[in-house]
Each structure stands twice: as C-alpha cells, then as structure tokens.
Amino acid sequence: MAQGATVDQLVVELASLFTLPLERFEHMVIIIAIGMGLAWGSGINLYATLVAVGMMALLGHAELPRGLAILENHILIAVAGVMYITEFFVSRTVKDDTGWDAIHT
C-alpha cells in the first residue's frame, strides 16, 4: 500500500508539472497570434512590417511583448524605412533587379 501511495504522489507531481495556468495560456496565445500576424505581414514586405509595427508601438498604439520591444528602437525603424524605400524604387526602376534579390537571398 505504501508503494501505491508513492506512485500516486509521483503521478500527481508529474501532472502538476505539465499543467498550464490560465494566464500563462492566454499569454502564449497572444504571442502566437502576434507572431502569426508578423509572419504574414513580413511575407508581403518585411521592411514595411517592421516600420509599421515599430511605429505603432513607439506611438503607443500597440503594446509589444518583451521579446519584441526592440522593434520600438528608432534606429531599427529608420533603417527598415530606408531599406523599404530602396527596395521599392529598385524593384520599380531597375529592369533587372536580380542583384537586389541576390543580396536578400
């Protein structure tokens, strides 16, 4: 009987390790949703996504998780903006923008 109680305690302890509190679950869902939105946006244009998300966070229209707080950096927003404008004009003015594509690949 004592051994059965020990196994039961072990099972309870193992189960408690794998349970997820509701607030942590909600936090994970928010992170996944933000990640999916950013992934979709970056599929359209990475630099425009970085500028848009950074500006929204910088102006207080969005609150980013701690891991994405770097997107609020002024330098990152400026560099992404310059890259977006450069990519926009290169892809529309140069007949063969293979060099630009090769740099990004």
N, C-alpha and C positions, 0 to 999 in steps of 0.2 A: 504494500500500500504506500509506503514512503517513497518508493521509486516512482510510482504512478503520479504522485503529487509533484515530484520534481520534474517529470516530463511535462505535466500540465503547466507548471510555472514557466518552464522553458518556452513552451508554445505561446503562452501569454506574453512573455517578454519579447519574443521574436515578432509577434503580431504587432506589438506596440511600436517596434522599430519601423515598421512599414506603413503605419497609419499616417495620414496626412491631415493636419489641422485645416479647417475651412479657410482661414485667412491665407495660409501658405498656398492652398489650392487656387484661390482667387488670384493671388499674386502670380502664380505660374501661368494661369490662363491669360492674364493681362500681358505678360512678357511674350507669350506665344503669339497673341493677336498682334501686338506691335511688331514683332519680328516678321510675321507673315505680311503685314502691310508694307513694311520697309522692303522686304524681298520683292514684292510685286512692283512697288514703285521703282526700285533700282533696276528691275528688268526693263522698264521703259527708258529711264535715264538715271544713272547713278548720281551724277553731279547735281541734277535738278532736285532729286530726292534729298540729298544732303543739305542743300541750300534751304529747301522748303521746311524740312524738319528742324534744322538748326535755327532758322528764323522764327518759326512758331514757338520753339522752346525759349529762345532768347527774349522774345516779346511777351512771354507769359501766357501764350495761348495753348500750350501743351506742357505737361509735366512728364519728363522722361525718367525712366528708371536710372538708378545709379550707374549702371554699366554703360549707358548711352549718353551720359552727361557731357562727354567730350564733344558731342555734336553741337553744343551751345558755344563752343570756342570761336571767337571772332576770326582768328586766323584760318581755321578749318573752313568756315563759311566763305571767307574771301577767296581762298584757294579753289574751293569747289565751284564758286561762281565764275572765276576766271577760266577754269577748265571747261565749264558748261558753255560759256560764250565762245571759247576757242573751238570746241567740238562742233558747236552749232554752225560757225562760219566755215570751218574746214570741210564739213560734210556737205555744205551747200555751194561753196565757191570752187573748190578744187575738183577737177574732173575725176581724178583717180586718188581717192583718199585711202589707198591701201597702206601707205606709210603710217597714217594715224591709227588705223585699225591694227597694224602690226605692233605698234607701241603698246596698245591696250591689251593685246592678246598675250 
